[in-house]
Amino acid sequence: MVAYLSRIFGMGRLELAEDVVQDTLCKALEAWSLHGLPENPSAWLMRVARNRAIDLVRRDQLGQAKNARATCTAMFSCSPAS
């Protein structure tokens, strides 16, 4: 799964891939103990890992955009874009 995520998100985000794999395996333990094994466990793992990585990348990009706007406002008295 780490190799799969690294191909999608790049080697610069290797730590993200490793964290997402650990998180995905924990989710699998929780979900599969309650609902049983899915029809295609490897596909389930890959889809959950990919979706989680996308969520984290989006959250990081959103946070960076907010920080940039705040810095602009503080330093240059810019009006923040809505």
N, C-alpha and C positions, 0 to 999 in steps of 0.2 A: 504494500500500500504506500510506503514511503516513496518508492521509485515512481509509482503512478502519479502521486501528488507532486513530486519534484518535476516530472515531465510537464505537468500542467502549469504549475506556478513558478517554476524555475528553481535552480539550485540556491539562489540567494535566499530562498524561503525554506531551507531545509529544516530549520528548527520548528517552523510552523507545521510542516508535514509530520514531523515526529510527534509533536504535541497533539495534532489532530488524530493520528493513528491511535495514540493512547486513549484519547477521549472516545473515539469510535469503539474501541474494544470494550471499554467500560459500559458504553451504551448498549452494546450487544449483550453483555452479561445480564444487564438489567432487563432489557426487552425480551430476550430469548427465554429467560427464566420464567417470565410472566406469560408470554404468548407462544412459546415454543419456537422451534427452528423455522426460519422462513423457507420458502420453496427453493430459493437460490441464495444461500448464505454469503457467498463471495460477492455477488452483485449487490446484496444489501449493504455489506461492509463498504464497498467502493462508493456506492451512492451516498451513504451517510457521511463518509469521510470527505467526499468532494463537496457536498452541500455545506458541511461545517467549515471547511477551508474557505469557501466562497463567502460565507457569513463573516468570518474573521477578517478577511481581506477587505470586504466592504466596510466593516466597522472601523478598521484602521484608516482607510481612505477618508471616511466621514470625519473621524477624529482629527486627521491632519488638516482637512479643509476648515474645520471649525477653529483650530489653533491658528491657522494662517489668517483667517478673518479677524480673530481677536488680536493678534499681533499687529495687523495693519491698523486696526482701530486704535490700539493703544499708542503706537508709534507715530502714526501720521494723521490721526483724527479723521480717518476715512469713515464713511458711513457704511455699515455692513450691508451686503447684498441680501435681499430676501429670497 
